[in-house]
Amino acid sequence: MKFQALFFLLLLTCMYLSVAQGSYGNCCLGYVDEMKPNARRNIESYRMQETDGDCNLRAVVFLMKKRKSRKTQRTVCANPHKLWVQDMIRTVDMRMLMQN
């Protein structure tokens, strides 16, 4: 009986840890200080990360152009209060308008 209770407790602990790890899978945990000009040209779009739900850091998440060698799209997190970030947002918005 004690073994079954211990096994059940261990199973619940593992399940809890896996859920806790997955909740931050799509959140920025820090910012980059700056980006090189070549990297800035590879920004495809962006999204805003707000401090609601699981994420506790407000950030601009830049989505980079996908390379053939990568399976997932690379993201770069930046501080929305920095001037270079605000300039990049305007630049990406202008690119999007020009494409449409």
Distance bins in CASP14 RR format, pairs under 12 A and 6 or more apart:
PFRMAT RR
TARGET T0000
AUTHOR 0000-0000-0000
RMODE 2
METHOD distances of the structure
MODEL  1
1 7 0 0 0 0 0 1 0 0 0 0 0
1 8 0 0 0 0 0 1 0 0 0 0 0
2 8 0 0 0 0 0 1 0 0 0 0 0
2 9 0 0 0 0 0 1 0 0 0 0 0
3 9 0 0 0 0 0 1 0 0 0 0 0
3 10 0 0 0 0 0 1 0 0 0 0 0
4 10 0 0 0 0 0 1 0 0 0 0 0
4 11 0 0 0 0 0 1 0 0 0 0 0
5 11 0 0 0 0 0 1 0 0 0 0 0
5 12 0 0 0 0 0 1 0 0 0 0 0
6 12 0 0 0 0 0 1 0 0 0 0 0
6 13 0 0 0 0 0 1 0 0 0 0 0
7 13 0 0 0 0 0 1 0 0 0 0 0
7 14 0 0 0 0 0 1 0 0 0 0 0
8 14 0 0 0 0 0 1 0 0 0 0 0
8 15 0 0 0 0 0 1 0 0 0 0 0
9 15 0 0 0 0 0 1 0 0 0 0 0
9 16 0 0 0 0 0 1 0 0 0 0 0
10 16 0 0 0 0 0 1 0 0 0 0 0
10 17 0 0 0 0 0 1 0 0 0 0 0
11 17 0 0 0 0 0 1 0 0 0 0 0
11 18 0 0 0 0 0 1 0 0 0 0 0
12 18 0 0 0 0 0 1 0 0 0 0 0
12 19 0 0 0 0 0 1 0 0 0 0 0
13 19 0 0 0 0 0 1 0 0 0 0 0
13 20 0 0 0 0 0 1 0 0 0 0 0
14 20 0 0 0 0 0 1 0 0 0 0 0
14 21 0 0 0 0 0 1 0 0 0 0 0
15 21 0 0 0 0 0 1 0 0 0 0 0
15 22 0 0 0 0 0 1 0 0 0 0 0
16 22 0 0 0 0 0 1 0 0 0 0 0
16 23 0 0 0 0 0 1 0 0 0 0 0
17 23 0 0 0 0 0 1 0 0 0 0 0
18 25 0 0 0 0 0 1 0 0 0 0 0
19 25 0 0 0 0 0 1 0 0 0 0 0
19 54 0 0 0 0 0 1 0 0 0 0 0
20 54 0 0 0 0 1 0 0 0 0 0 0
21 27 0 0 0 0 0 1 0 0 0 0 0
21 54 0 0 0 0 0 1 0 0 0 0 0
22 54 0 0 0 0 1 0 0 0 0 0 0
23 53 0 0 0 0 1 0 0 0 0 0 0
23 54 1 0 1 0 0 0 0 0 0 0 0
23 55 0 0 0 0 1 0 0 0 0 0 0
23 56 0 0 0 0 0 1 0 0 0 0 0
24 30 0 0 0 0 0 1 0 0 0 0 0
24 49 0 0 0 0 0 1 0 0 0 0 0
24 53 0 0 0 0 0 1 0 0 0 0 0
24 54 1 0 0 1 0 0 0 0 0 0 0
24 55 1 0 0 1 0 0 0 0 0 0 0
24 56 0 0 0 0 1 0 0 0 0 0 0
24 57 0 0 0 0 0 1 0 0 0 0 0
25 49 0 0 0 0 0 1 0 0 0 0 0
25 54 0 0 0 0 1 0 0 0 0 0 0
25 55 0 0 0 0 1 0 0 0 0 0 0
25 75 0 0 0 0 0 1 0 0 0 0 0
26 47 0 0 0 0 0 1 0 0 0 0 0
26 49 0 0 0 0 1 0 0 0 0 0 0
26 53 0 0 0 0 0 1 0 0 0 0 0
26 54 0 0 0 0 1 0 0 0 0 0 0
26 55 1 0 0 1 0 0 0 0 0 0 0
26 59 0 0 0 0 0 1 0 0 0 0 0
26 61 0 0 0 0 1 0 0 0 0 0 0
26 72 0 0 0 0 0 1 0 0 0 0 0
26 75 0 0 0 0 1 0 0 0 0 0 0
26 77 0 0 0 0 0 1 0 0 0 0 0
27 47 0 0 0 0 0 1 0 0 0 0 0
27 49 1 0 0 1 0 0 0 0 0 0 0
27 50 0 0 0 0 0 1 0 0 0 0 0
27 51 0 0 0 0 1 0 0 0 0 0 0
27 52 0 0 0 0 0 1 0 0 0 0 0
27 53 0 0 0 0 1 0 0 0 0 0 0
27 54 1 0 0 1 0 0 0 0 0 0 0
27 55 1 1 0 0 0 0 0 0 0 0 0
27 56 1 0 0 1 0 0 0 0 0 0 0
27 57 1 0 0 1 0 0 0 0 0 0 0
27 58 0 0 0 0 0 1 0 0 0 0 0
27 59 0 0 0 0 1 0 0 0 0 0 0
27 61 0 0 0 0 1 0 0 0 0 0 0
27 75 0 0 0 0 0 1 0 0 0 0 0
27 77 0 0 0 0 1 0 0 0 0 0 0
28 46 0 0 0 0 0 1 0 0 0 0 0
28 47 0 0 0 0 0 1 0 0 0 0 0
28 48 0 0 0 0 0 1 0 0 0 0 0
28 49 1 0 1 0 0 0 0 0 0 0 0
28 50 0 0 0 0 0 1 0 0 0 0 0
28 51 0 0 0 0 0 1 0 0 0 0 0
28 54 0 0 0 0 0 1 0 0 0 0 0
28 55 1 0 0 1 0 0 0 0 0 0 0
28 56 0 0 0 0 1 0 0 0 0 0 0
28 57 1 0 1 0 0 0 0 0 0 0 0
28 58 0 0 0 0 1 0 0 0 0 0 0
28 59 1 0 1 0 0 0 0 0 0 0 0
28 60 0 0 0 0 1 0 0 0 0 0 0
28 61 1 0 0 1 0 0 0 0 0 0 0
28 62 0 0 0 0 0 1 0 0 0 0 0
28 75 1 0 0 1 0 0 0 0 0 0 0
28 76 0 0 0 0 1 0 0 0 0 0 0
28 77 1 1 0 0 0 0 0 0 0 0 0
28 78 0 0 0 0 1 0 0 0 0 0 0
28 79 0 0 0 0 1 0 0 0 0 0 0
28 80 0 0 0 0 0 1 0 0 0 0 0
29 49 0 0 0 0 0 1 0 0 0 0 0
29 54 0 0 0 0 0 1 0 0 0 0 0
29 55 0 0 0 0 1 0 0 0 0 0 0
29 56 0 0 0 0 1 0 0 0 0 0 0
29 57 1 0 0 1 0 0 0 0 0 0 0
29 59 0 0 0 0 1 0 0 0 0 0 0
29 61 0 0 0 0 0 1 0 0 0 0 0
29 75 0 0 0 0 0 1 0 0 0 0 0
29 77 1 0 0 1 0 0 0 0 0 0 0
30 49 0 0 0 0 0 1 0 0 0 0 0
30 55 0 0 0 0 0 1 0 0 0 0 0
30 56 0 0 0 0 0 1 0 0 0 0 0
30 57 1 0 0 1 0 0 0 0 0 0 0
30 58 0 0 0 0 0 1 0 0 0 0 0
30 59 1 0 0 1 0 0 0 0 0 0 0
30 60 0 0 0 0 0 1 0 0 0 0 0
30 61 0 0 0 0 0 1 0 0 0 0 0
30 75 0 0 0 0 0 1 0 0 0 0 0
30 76 0 0 0 0 0 1 0 0 0 0 0
30 77 1 0 1 0 0 0 0 0 0 0 0
30 78 0 0 0 0 1 0 0 0 0 0 0
30 79 0 0 0 0 1 0 0 0 0 0 0
31 49 0 0 0 0 0 1 0 0 0 0 0
31 57 0 0 0 0 1 0 0 0 0 0 0
31 58 0 0 0 0 0 1 0 0 0 0 0
31 59 1 0 0 1 0 0 0 0 0 0 0
31 60 0 0 0 0 1 0 0 0 0 0 0
31 61 0 0 0 0 0 1 0 0 0 0 0
31 62 0 0 0 0 0 1 0 0 0 0 0
31 76 0 0 0 0 1 0 0 0 0 0 0
31 77 1 0 1 0 0 0 0 0 0 0 0
31 78 1 0 1 0 0 0 0 0 0 0 0
31 79 1 0 1 0 0 0 0 0 0 0 0
31 80 0 0 0 0 1 0 0 0 0 0 0
31 81 0 0 0 0 1 0 0 0 0 0 0
31 82 0 0 0 0 1 0 0 0 0 0 0
31 84 0 0 0 0 0 1 0 0 0 0 0
31 85 0 0 0 0 1 0 0 0 0 0 0
32 39 0 0 0 0 1 0 0 0 0 0 0
32 40 0 0 0 0 0 1 0 0 0 0 0
32 59 0 0 0 0 1 0 0 0 0 0 0
32 60 0 0 0 0 0 1 0 0 0 0 0
32 61 0 0 0 0 0 1 0 0 0 0 0
32 62 0 0 0 0 1 0 0 0 0 0 0
32 64 0 0 0 0 0 1 0 0 0 0 0
32 74 0 0 0 0 0 1 0 0 0 0 0
32 75 0 0 0 0 0 1 0 0 0 0 0
32 76 1 0 1 0 0 0 0 0 0 0 0
32 77 1 0 0 1 0 0 0 0 0 0 0
32 78 1 0 1 0 0 0 0 0 0 0 0
32 79 0 0 0 0 1 0 0 0 0 0 0
32 82 0 0 0 0 1 0 0 0 0 0 0
32 84 0 0 0 0 0 1 0 0 0 0 0
32 85 0 0 0 0 1 0 0 0 0 0 0
32 88 0 0 0 0 0 1 0 0 0 0 0
33 76 0 0 0 0 0 1 0 0 0 0 0
33 77 0 0 0 0 0 1 0 0 0 0 0
33 78 0 0 0 0 1 0 0 0 0 0 0
33 79 0 0 0 0 1 0 0 0 0 0 0
33 82 0 0 0 0 1 0 0 0 0 0 0
33 84 0 0 0 0 1 0 0 0 0 0 0
33 85 0 0 0 0 0 1 0 0 0 0 0
34 40 0 0 0 0 1 0 0 0 0 0 0
34 76 0 0 0 0 0 1 0 0 0 0 0
34 78 0 0 0 0 1 0 0 0 0 0 0
34 79 0 0 0 0 0 1 0 0 0 0 0
34 82 0 0 0 0 1 0 0 0 0 0 0
34 83 0 0 0 0 0 1 0 0 0 0 0
34 84 1 0 0 1 0 0 0 0 0 0 0
34 85 0 0 0 0 1 0 0 0 0 0 0
34 87 0 0 0 0 0 1 0 0 0 0 0
34 88 0 0 0 0 0 1 0 0 0 0 0
35 41 0 0 0 0 1 0 0 0 0 0 0
35 42 0 0 0 0 1 0 0 0 0 0 0
35 43 0 0 0 0 1 0 0 0 0 0 0
35 60 0 0 0 0 0 1 0 0 0 0 0
35 62 1 0 0 1 0 0 0 0 0 0 0
35 64 0 0 0 0 1 0 0 0 0 0 0
35 74 0 0 0 0 0 1 0 0 0 0 0
35 76 1 0 0 1 0 0 0 0 0 0 0
35 77 0 0 0 0 0 1 0 0 0 0 0
35 78 1 0 0 1 0 0 0 0 0 0 0
35 79 0 0 0 0 0 1 0 0 0 0 0
35 82 0 0 0 0 0 1 0 0 0 0 0
35 84 1 0 0 1 0 0 0 0 0 0 0
35 85 0 0 0 0 1 0 0 0 0 0 0
35 87 0 0 0 0 0 1 0 0 0 0 0
35 88 1 0 0 1 0 0 0 0 0 0 0
35 91 0 0 0 0 0 1 0 0 0 0 0
36 42 0 0 0 0 1 0 0 0 0 0 0
36 43 0 0 0 0 0 1 0 0 0 0 0
36 76 0 0 0 0 0 1 0 0 0 0 0
36 84 0 0 0 0 0 1 0 0 0 0 0
37 43 0 0 0 0 0 1 0 0 0 0 0
37 84 0 0 0 0 0 1 0 0 0 0 0
37 88 0 0 0 0 0 1 0 0 0 0 0
37 91 0 0 0 0 0 1 0 0 0 0 0
38 64 0 0 0 0 0 1 0 0 0 0 0
38 65 0 0 0 0 0 1 0 0 0 0 0
39 62 0 0 0 0 1 0 0 0 0 0 0
39 64 1 0 0 1 0 0 0 0 0 0 0
39 65 0 0 0 0 0 1 0 0 0 0 0
39 74 0 0 0 0 1 0 0 0 0 0 0
39 76 1 0 0 1 0 0 0 0 0 0 0
39 78 0 0 0 0 0 1 0 0 0 0 0
39 84 0 0 0 0 0 1 0 0 0 0 0
39 88 0 0 0 0 0 1 0 0 0 0 0
40 46 0 0 0 0 0 1 0 0 0 0 0
40 62 0 0 0 0 1 0 0 0 0 0 0
40 64 0 0 0 0 1 0 0 0 0 0 0
40 65 0 0 0 0 0 1 0 0 0 0 0
40 76 0 0 0 0 1 0 0 0 0 0 0
40 78 0 0 0 0 0 1 0 0 0 0 0
40 84 0 0 0 0 1 0 0 0 0 0 0
40 85 0 0 0 0 0 1 0 0 0 0 0
40 87 0 0 0 0 1 0 0 0 0 0 0
40 88 1 0 0 1 0 0 0 0 0 0 0
40 89 0 0 0 0 0 1 0 0 0 0 0
40 91 1 0 0 1 0 0 0 0 0 0 0
40 92 0 0 0 0 1 0 0 0 0 0 0
40 95 0 0 0 0 0 1 0 0 0 0 0
41 62 0 0 0 0 0 1 0 0 0 0 0
41 64 0 0 0 0 1 0 0 0 0 0 0
41 65 0 0 0 0 1 0 0 0 0 0 0
41 88 0 0 0 0 0 1 0 0 0 0 0
41 91 0 0 0 0 1 0 0 0 0 0 0
41 92 0 0 0 0 0 1 0 0 0 0 0
41 95 0 0 0 0 0 1 0 0 0 0 0
42 62 0 0 0 0 1 0 0 0 0 0 0
42 63 0 0 0 0 1 0 0 0 0 0 0
42 64 1 0 1 0 0 0 0 0 0 0 0
42 65 1 0 1 0 0 0 0 0 0 0 0
42 66 0 0 0 0 1 0 0 0 0 0 0
42 67 0 0 0 0 1 0 0 0 0 0 0
42 70 0 0 0 0 0 1 0 0 0 0 0
42 73 0 0 0 0 0 1 0 0 0 0 0
42 74 0 0 0 0 1 0 0 0 0 0 0
42 75 0 0 0 0 0 1 0 0 0 0 0
42 76 0 0 0 0 1 0 0 0 0 0 0
42 88 0 0 0 0 0 1 0 0 0 0 0
42 92 0 0 0 0 0 1 0 0 0 0 0
42 95 0 0 0 0 0 1 0 0 0 0 0
43 60 0 0 0 0 0 1 0 0 0 0 0
43 61 0 0 0 0 0 1 0 0 0 0 0
43 62 1 0 1 0 0 0 0 0 0 0 0
43 63 1 0 0 1 0 0 0 0 0 0 0
43 64 1 0 0 1 0 0 0 0 0 0 0
43 65 1 0 0 1 0 0 0 0 0 0 0
43 73 0 0 0 0 0 1 0 0 0 0 0
43 74 0 0 0 0 0 1 0 0 0 0 0
43 75 0 0 0 0 0 1 0 0 0 0 0
43 76 1 0 0 1 0 0 0 0 0 0 0
43 78 0 0 0 0 0 1 0 0 0 0 0
43 84 0 0 0 0 0 1 0 0 0 0 0
43 85 0 0 0 0 0 1 0 0 0 0 0
43 87 0 0 0 0 0 1 0 0 0 0 0
43 88 1 0 0 1 0 0 0 0 0 0 0
43 89 0 0 0 0 1 0 0 0 0 0 0
43 90 0 0 0 0 0 1 0 0 0 0 0
43 91 1 0 0 1 0 0 0 0 0 0 0
43 92 1 0 1 0 0 0 0 0 0 0 0
43 93 0 0 0 0 0 1 0 0 0 0 0
43 94 0 0 0 0 0 1 0 0 0 0 0
43 95 0 0 0 0 1 0 0 0 0 0 0
43 96 0 0 0 0 0 1 0 0 0 0 0
44 61 0 0 0 0 0 1 0 0 0 0 0
44 62 0 0 0 0 1 0 0 0 0 0 0
44 63 1 0 1 0 0 0 0 0 0 0 0
44 64 1 0 0 1 0 0 0 0 0 0 0
44 65 1 0 1 0 0 0 0 0 0 0 0
44 66 1 0 0 1 0 0 0 0 0 0 0
44 67 0 0 0 0 0 1 0 0 0 0 0
44 73 1 0 0 1 0 0 0 0 0 0 0
44 74 0 0 0 0 1 0 0 0 0 0 0
44 75 0 0 0 0 0 1 0 0 0 0 0
44 76 0 0 0 0 0 1 0 0 0 0 0
44 88 0 0 0 0 0 1 0 0 0 0 0
44 91 0 0 0 0 0 1 0 0 0 0 0
44 92 0 0 0 0 1 0 0 0 0 0 0
44 95 0 0 0 0 1 0 0 0 0 0 0
44 96 0 0 0 0 1 0 0 0 0 0 0
44 99 0 0 0 0 0 1 0 0 0 0 0
45 60 0 0 0 0 0 1 0 0 0 0 0
45 61 0 0 0 0 1 0 0 0 0 0 0
45 62 1 0 0 1 0 0 0 0 0 0 0
45 63 1 0 1 0 0 0 0 0 0 0 0
45 64 0 0 0 0 1 0 0 0 0 0 0
45 65 0 0 0 0 1 0 0 0 0 0 0
45 66 0 0 0 0 0 1 0 0 0 0 0
45 73 0 0 0 0 1 0 0 0 0 0 0
45 75 0 0 0 0 0 1 0 0 0 0 0
45 76 0 0 0 0 0 1 0 0 0 0 0
45 88 0 0 0 0 0 1 0 0 0 0 0
45 89 0 0 0 0 0 1 0 0 0 0 0
45 91 0 0 0 0 0 1 0 0 0 0 0
45 92 1 0 0 1 0 0 0 0 0 0 0
45 93 0 0 0 0 1 0 0 0 0 0 0
45 95 0 0 0 0 1 0 0 0 0 0 0
45 96 1 0 0 1 0 0 0 0 0 0 0
45 99 0 0 0 0 0 1 0 0 0 0 0
46 59 0 0 0 0 1 0 0 0 0 0 0
46 60 1 0 1 0 0 0 0 0 0 0 0
46 61 1 0 0 1 0 0 0 0 0 0 0
46 62 1 0 1 0 0 0 0 0 0 0 0
46 63 1 0 0 1 0 0 0 0 0 0 0
46 64 0 0 0 0 0 1 0 0 0 0 0
46 73 0 0 0 0 0 1 0 0 0 0 0
46 75 0 0 0 0 1 0 0 0 0 0 0
46 76 0 0 0 0 1 0 0 0 0 0 0
46 77 0 0 0 0 0 1 0 0 0 0 0
46 78 0 0 0 0 1 0 0 0 0 0 0
46 80 0 0 0 0 1 0 0 0 0 0 0
46 85 0 0 0 0 1 0 0 0 0 0 0
46 86 0 0 0 0 0 1 0 0 0 0 0
46 88 1 0 0 1 0 0 0 0 0 0 0
46 89 1 0 0 1 0 0 0 0 0 0 0
46 90 0 0 0 0 0 1 0 0 0 0 0
46 91 0 0 0 0 0 1 0 0 0 0 0
46 92 1 0 1 0 0 0 0 0 0 0 0
46 93 0 0 0 0 1 0 0 0 0 0 0
46 95 0 0 0 0 0 1 0 0 0 0 0
46 96 0 0 0 0 1 0 0 0 0 0 0
47 55 0 0 0 0 0 1 0 0 0 0 0
47 59 0 0 0 0 1 0 0 0 0 0 0
47 60 1 0 0 1 0 0 0 0 0 0 0
47 61 1 0 1 0 0 0 0 0 0 0 0
47 62 0 0 0 0 1 0 0 0 0 0 0
47 63 1 0 0 1 0 0 0 0 0 0 0
47 73 0 0 0 0 0 1 0 0 0 0 0
47 75 0 0 0 0 1 0 0 0 0 0 0
47 76 0 0 0 0 0 1 0 0 0 0 0
47 77 0 0 0 0 0 1 0 0 0 0 0
47 78 0 0 0 0 0 1 0 0 0 0 0
47 80 0 0 0 0 0 1 0 0 0 0 0
47 89 0 0 0 0 0 1 0 0 0 0 0
47 92 0 0 0 0 0 1 0 0 0 0 0
48 55 0 0 0 0 0 1 0 0 0 0 0
48 57 0 0 0 0 0 1 0 0 0 0 0
48 58 1 0 0 1 0 0 0 0 0 0 0
48 59 1 0 0 1 0 0 0 0 0 0 0
48 60 1 0 0 1 0 0 0 0 0 0 0
48 61 1 0 0 1 0 0 0 0 0 0 0
48 62 0 0 0 0 0 1 0 0 0 0 0
48 77 0 0 0 0 0 1 0 0 0 0 0
48 78 0 0 0 0 0 1 0 0 0 0 0
48 80 1 0 0 1 0 0 0 0 0 0 0
48 85 0 0 0 0 0 1 0 0 0 0 0
48 89 0 0 0 0 1 0 0 0 0 0 0
49 55 1 0 1 0 0 0 0 0 0 0 0
49 56 0 0 0 0 1 0 0 0 0 0 0
49 57 1 0 0 1 0 0 0 0 0 0 0
49 58 1 0 0 1 0 0 0 0 0 0 0
49 59 1 0 1 0 0 0 0 0 0 0 0
49 60 1 0 0 1 0 0 0 0 0 0 0
49 61 1 0 1 0 0 0 0 0 0 0 0
49 62 0 0 0 0 0 1 0 0 0 0 0
49 63 0 0 0 0 0 1 0 0 0 0 0
49 75 0 0 0 0 1 0 0 0 0 0 0
49 76 0 0 0 0 0 1 0 0 0 0 0
49 77 1 0 0 1 0 0 0 0 0 0 0
49 78 0 0 0 0 0 1 0 0 0 0 0
49 79 0 0 0 0 0 1 0 0 0 0 0
49 80 0 0 0 0 1 0 0 0 0 0 0
50 56 0 0 0 0 0 1 0 0 0 0 0
50 57 0 0 0 0 1 0 0 0 0 0 0
50 58 1 0 0 1 0 0 0 0 0 0 0
50 59 0 0 0 0 1 0 0 0 0 0 0
50 60 0 0 0 0 0 1 0 0 0 0 0
50 61 0 0 0 0 0 1 0 0 0 0 0
50 80 0 0 0 0 0 1 0 0 0 0 0
51 57 1 0 0 1 0 0 0 0 0 0 0
51 58 1 0 1 0 0 0 0 0 0 0 0
51 59 0 0 0 0 1 0 0 0 0 0 0
51 80 0 0 0 0 0 1 0 0 0 0 0
52 58 0 0 0 0 1 0 0 0 0 0 0
55 61 0 0 0 0 1 0 0 0 0 0 0
55 77 0 0 0 0 0 1 0 0 0 0 0
57 77 1 0 0 1 0 0 0 0 0 0 0
57 78 0 0 0 0 0 1 0 0 0 0 0
57 79 0 0 0 0 1 0 0 0 0 0 0
57 80 0 0 0 0 0 1 0 0 0 0 0
58 77 0 0 0 0 0 1 0 0 0 0 0
58 78 0 0 0 0 0 1 0 0 0 0 0
58 79 0 0 0 0 1 0 0 0 0 0 0
58 80 1 0 0 1 0 0 0 0 0 0 0
58 81 0 0 0 0 1 0 0 0 0 0 0
58 85 0 0 0 0 0 1 0 0 0 0 0
59 75 0 0 0 0 1 0 0 0 0 0 0
59 76 0 0 0 0 1 0 0 0 0 0 0
59 77 1 0 1 0 0 0 0 0 0 0 0
59 78 1 0 0 1 0 0 0 0 0 0 0
59 79 1 0 0 1 0 0 0 0 0 0 0
59 80 1 0 0 1 0 0 0 0 0 0 0
59 81 0 0 0 0 0 1 0 0 0 0 0
59 82 0 0 0 0 0 1 0 0 0 0 0
59 85 0 0 0 0 1 0 0 0 0 0 0
60 75 0 0 0 0 0 1 0 0 0 0 0
60 76 0 0 0 0 1 0 0 0 0 0 0
60 77 1 0 0 1 0 0 0 0 0 0 0
60 78 1 0 1 0 0 0 0 0 0 0 0
60 79 1 0 0 1 0 0 0 0 0 0 0
60 80 1 0 1 0 0 0 0 0 0 0 0
60 81 0 0 0 0 1 0 0 0 0 0 0
60 82 0 0 0 0 1 0 0 0 0 0 0
60 84 0 0 0 0 0 1 0 0 0 0 0
60 85 1 0 1 0 0 0 0 0 0 0 0
60 86 0 0 0 0 1 0 0 0 0 0 0
60 87 0 0 0 0 0 1 0 0 0 0 0
60 88 1 0 0 1 0 0 0 0 0 0 0
60 89 1 0 0 1 0 0 0 0 0 0 0
60 90 0 0 0 0 0 1 0 0 0 0 0
60 92 0 0 0 0 1 0 0 0 0 0 0
61 73 0 0 0 0 0 1 0 0 0 0 0
61 74 0 0 0 0 0 1 0 0 0 0 0
61 75 1 0 1 0 0 0 0 0 0 0 0
61 76 1 0 0 1 0 0 0 0 0 0 0
61 77 1 0 1 0 0 0 0 0 0 0 0
61 78 1 0 0 1 0 0 0 0 0 0 0
61 79 0 0 0 0 0 1 0 0 0 0 0
61 80 0 0 0 0 0 1 0 0 0 0 0
61 85 0 0 0 0 0 1 0 0 0 0 0
61 88 0 0 0 0 0 1 0 0 0 0 0
61 89 0 0 0 0 0 1 0 0 0 0 0
61 92 0 0 0 0 0 1 0 0 0 0 0
62 73 0 0 0 0 0 1 0 0 0 0 0
62 74 0 0 0 0 1 0 0 0 0 0 0
62 75 1 0 0 1 0 0 0 0 0 0 0
62 76 1 0 1 0 0 0 0 0 0 0 0
62 77 1 0 0 1 0 0 0 0 0 0 0
62 78 1 0 0 1 0 0 0 0 0 0 0
62 79 0 0 0 0 0 1 0 0 0 0 0
62 80 0 0 0 0 0 1 0 0 0 0 0
62 84 0 0 0 0 0 1 0 0 0 0 0
62 85 0 0 0 0 1 0 0 0 0 0 0
62 88 1 0 0 1 0 0 0 0 0 0 0
62 89 0 0 0 0 1 0 0 0 0 0 0
62 91 0 0 0 0 0 1 0 0 0 0 0
62 92 1 0 0 1 0 0 0 0 0 0 0
63 72 0 0 0 0 0 1 0 0 0 0 0
63 73 1 0 1 0 0 0 0 0 0 0 0
63 74 1 0 0 1 0 0 0 0 0 0 0
63 75 1 0 1 0 0 0 0 0 0 0 0
63 76 0 0 0 0 1 0 0 0 0 0 0
63 77 0 0 0 0 0 1 0 0 0 0 0
63 78 0 0 0 0 0 1 0 0 0 0 0
63 88 0 0 0 0 0 1 0 0 0 0 0
63 92 0 0 0 0 1 0 0 0 0 0 0
64 70 0 0 0 0 1 0 0 0 0 0 0
64 72 0 0 0 0 0 1 0 0 0 0 0
64 73 1 0 0 1 0 0 0 0 0 0 0
64 74 1 0 1 0 0 0 0 0 0 0 0
64 75 1 0 0 1 0 0 0 0 0 0 0
64 76 1 0 0 1 0 0 0 0 0 0 0
64 77 0 0 0 0 0 1 0 0 0 0 0
64 88 0 0 0 0 0 1 0 0 0 0 0
64 92 0 0 0 0 0 1 0 0 0 0 0
65 73 0 0 0 0 1 0 0 0 0 0 0
65 74 0 0 0 0 1 0 0 0 0 0 0
65 75 0 0 0 0 0 1 0 0 0 0 0
65 76 0 0 0 0 0 1 0 0 0 0 0
65 92 0 0 0 0 0 1 0 0 0 0 0
65 95 0 0 0 0 0 1 0 0 0 0 0
66 72 1 0 0 1 0 0 0 0 0 0 0
66 73 1 0 1 0 0 0 0 0 0 0 0
66 74 1 0 0 1 0 0 0 0 0 0 0
66 75 0 0 0 0 0 1 0 0 0 0 0
67 73 0 0 0 0 1 0 0 0 0 0 0
67 74 0 0 0 0 1 0 0 0 0 0 0
76 84 0 0 0 0 0 1 0 0 0 0 0
76 85 0 0 0 0 0 1 0 0 0 0 0
76 88 0 0 0 0 1 0 0 0 0 0 0
77 85 0 0 0 0 1 0 0 0 0 0 0
78 84 1 0 0 1 0 0 0 0 0 0 0
78 85 1 0 1 0 0 0 0 0 0 0 0
78 86 0 0 0 0 1 0 0 0 0 0 0
78 87 0 0 0 0 0 1 0 0 0 0 0
78 88 1 0 0 1 0 0 0 0 0 0 0
78 89 0 0 0 0 1 0 0 0 0 0 0
78 92 0 0 0 0 0 1 0 0 0 0 0
79 85 1 0 0 1 0 0 0 0 0 0 0
79 86 0 0 0 0 1 0 0 0 0 0 0
79 88 0 0 0 0 0 1 0 0 0 0 0
79 89 0 0 0 0 0 1 0 0 0 0 0
80 86 1 0 0 1 0 0 0 0 0 0 0
80 87 0 0 0 0 0 1 0 0 0 0 0
80 88 0 0 0 0 0 1 0 0 0 0 0
80 89 0 0 0 0 1 0 0 0 0 0 0
81 89 0 0 0 0 0 1 0 0 0 0 0
82 88 0 0 0 0 1 0 0 0 0 0 0
82 89 0 0 0 0 0 1 0 0 0 0 0
83 89 0 0 0 0 0 1 0 0 0 0 0
83 90 0 0 0 0 0 1 0 0 0 0 0
84 90 0 0 0 0 0 1 0 0 0 0 0
84 91 0 0 0 0 0 1 0 0 0 0 0
85 91 0 0 0 0 0 1 0 0 0 0 0
85 92 0 0 0 0 0 1 0 0 0 0 0
86 92 0 0 0 0 0 1 0 0 0 0 0
86 93 0 0 0 0 0 1 0 0 0 0 0
87 93 0 0 0 0 0 1 0 0 0 0 0
87 94 0 0 0 0 0 1 0 0 0 0 0
88 94 0 0 0 0 0 1 0 0 0 0 0
88 95 0 0 0 0 0 1 0 0 0 0 0
89 95 0 0 0 0 0 1 0 0 0 0 0
89 96 0 0 0 0 0 1 0 0 0 0 0
90 96 0 0 0 0 0 1 0 0 0 0 0
90 97 0 0 0 0 0 1 0 0 0 0 0
91 97 0 0 0 0 0 1 0 0 0 0 0
91 98 0 0 0 0 0 1 0 0 0 0 0
92 98 0 0 0 0 0 1 0 0 0 0 0
92 99 0 0 0 0 0 1 0 0 0 0 0
93 99 0 0 0 0 0 1 0 0 0 0 0
93 100 0 0 0 0 0 1 0 0 0 0 0
94 100 0 0 0 0 0 1 0 0 0 0 0
END
